[in-house]
Structures are given as structure tokens and as C-alpha cells.
Amino acid sequence: METRKQRFIRLATYRTNLVLEKLRILGNLSNKTNYDYTDEEINKIFAAIDSQLRIAKARFAGKRKKQFSL
């Protein structure tokens, strides 16, 4: 029987490797010999990636209660 920790490690490793591979593949689009793109298009791509990365990191940080201060 797999523990929760073992399951996390297995899935985190698998999913992280998937993300890294997709980023490597995305990087192949940078070849100007084969593709034509604008800086605006590239900025949109990386803004979307950055946004999702911030959301994922926030989920791991957990909900922190903000305390009122003056």
C-alpha cells in the first residue's frame, strides 16, 4: 500500500517532468528559421505561464490569515 507521502513524491516527480518537457518543447518555437512571431505573442505566452505558476505556488503556500494592522 502506497503512503500519502509516497504518492505525492511519485506524482510530483511525474507531473514536474511533464511540465519541464513541455517547456523544453515550447522553447523549440524560438527558432526564427522555422517560426515567425512577435514580442507581443511571446509576452502573452509567458504571462499565461507566469500566472499559472503564481497560482500553483500560492496553493502550496496555503491560506494565511491576514491580520489587521495600522
N, C-alpha and C positions, 0 to 999 in steps of 0.2 A: 504494500500500500504506500502510495506517494504522500509525503507530508506537504503541508501548505508551502513551506519554505522550498522544498524540492520542486514543487510545481511552479512556484514563482521563478526560480532560477532557470528551469527548463524553458518556460515560456518567454521570460525576459531575454534570454540568450537568443532564442529563435526569432523573436519579433525584432529585436535590435539588429540582428544580422540582416533581416529582410529590409529594414529601413536603410541601413548602410548600403546595401546592394542597390536599392532603388536610387539613392543619392549618387552613387557612382555612375549608374546608367543615365541619370539626369545630366550629370557632368559631360557625358558624351555629346550632348546637344551644343556644347560650347564650340564645336568645330565649325568655324566660319566657312570652310570649304564645302561642307555638306548642308549647312543650315543658314537661314537669314533671319535675324531677329533684332529687335530694338532694345535699348536700355530700359524702356518702359515695360516691355514684356518681361524682361529678366527681373526687374524690380517687383512686378506683380507676383511672379513665381516665388521669389524668396520672401516676400511679405506674407504670403499664404503659409509657407513653411514655418517662418518665424512665429506667426500667430498660433499655429497648432502646437508648436514646441512650447511656447509660453503656457498654453492651456494644459498640456500634459504635465509640465513641471509643477504647475500650481496644484494639480490634483494630487501629486505626490507630497506636496508640502502640507496638505491637509487644510482644514478650515481653522484659521486662527481668529480668535475673537479679538476684535479691535476694542481697545479700551479708550474711553473718552479722556482727553486731557486738554487743558487750556494752554 
